[in-house]
Amino acid sequence: MTALLRRVLSRRISVEALIELGLWLALPYLLIGIVYTFLNAARVDWMEAQLNQVLPAGANIVAFAESTLLWPLLLLTPLICP
């Protein structure tokens, strides 16, 4: 097992290949987040109302971005905070 891990980690990879891998891995994450945001518009409205008290300008954009980026956490919050 360690020999396999050493062999995989010893491969040389360029910086541009790492960036490309990161972009390909981020694409499905963001697509799932956008779909989750559109399906849970009530939660985005609630987050926007909470943010309006602190950040009147741009609360809708911040609420949309927060819901899109933190969708795994938002899936678990009904289980953590009933």
N, C-alpha and C positions, 0 to 999 in steps of 0.2 A: 504494500500500500504506500509506504513512504517512498519507495523507488519510483512508483508511478507519479506521485506528487512532485518529486524532485525533477523528473523528466519533463513534466508539464511546465513547471515553474522555471526551468532552465532555458526554455525557448526564448529567443530574442523576438521582440515585437516592436514595431515603430510607434511613434507617438500618434501619427495620423491614423494608424489602425486601431489604437486604443480609443481615440476620439470617435471614430466611426462605429466601433462596438458600443460605446456609450450612447450614441445617438440612436442606434438601432434598438437598444434596450429601453431607452426612454420613450420611444414612439408608442408602443402598446400601452405603457403606463399612462401616458397623457391621453390617449384615445379612450381608455377605460374611464379615466377621470372626467373627461368631457361628457361621456355618456351618462355617468353617475350624476354629474351636475345637472344635466338637462332632465333627468328622471326625478330628481329630488329638488325641484324648484322651490318648494315651501321652506326647505332648510336653508337655501341660499337667501331667501327673503328674510328669514329670521336672523341669519348672520349679518345681513346688510342692515337690519334695524338696530342690532347691537353695535355695529361699527359706526353707524350714523352719529351716535352720541360722542364718539371719540374722534372720528375722522369724517367730517361732513362732506368733503370733496373727495370723490373717488371711492366711496364705501362700496358701491356696487361692483367695481372692478376688483377690489381687494377681496370681497366675498366670493366672487366667481373664481378668482385664482386660488383662494384658500380651499374652496370646495374641490377644485380640480386637482390640486396638488396633494391634499390630505385625505383623499377618498378612502384609503385603507383604515385610517383612524376613525373616520366618520362612520364606516361600516360597523365598527366595534363599539361605538359610544352608546347605542341603545342597550347593549348587553352590560356595559359597565355602569351607566347612569340610567336607571329605568325611569 
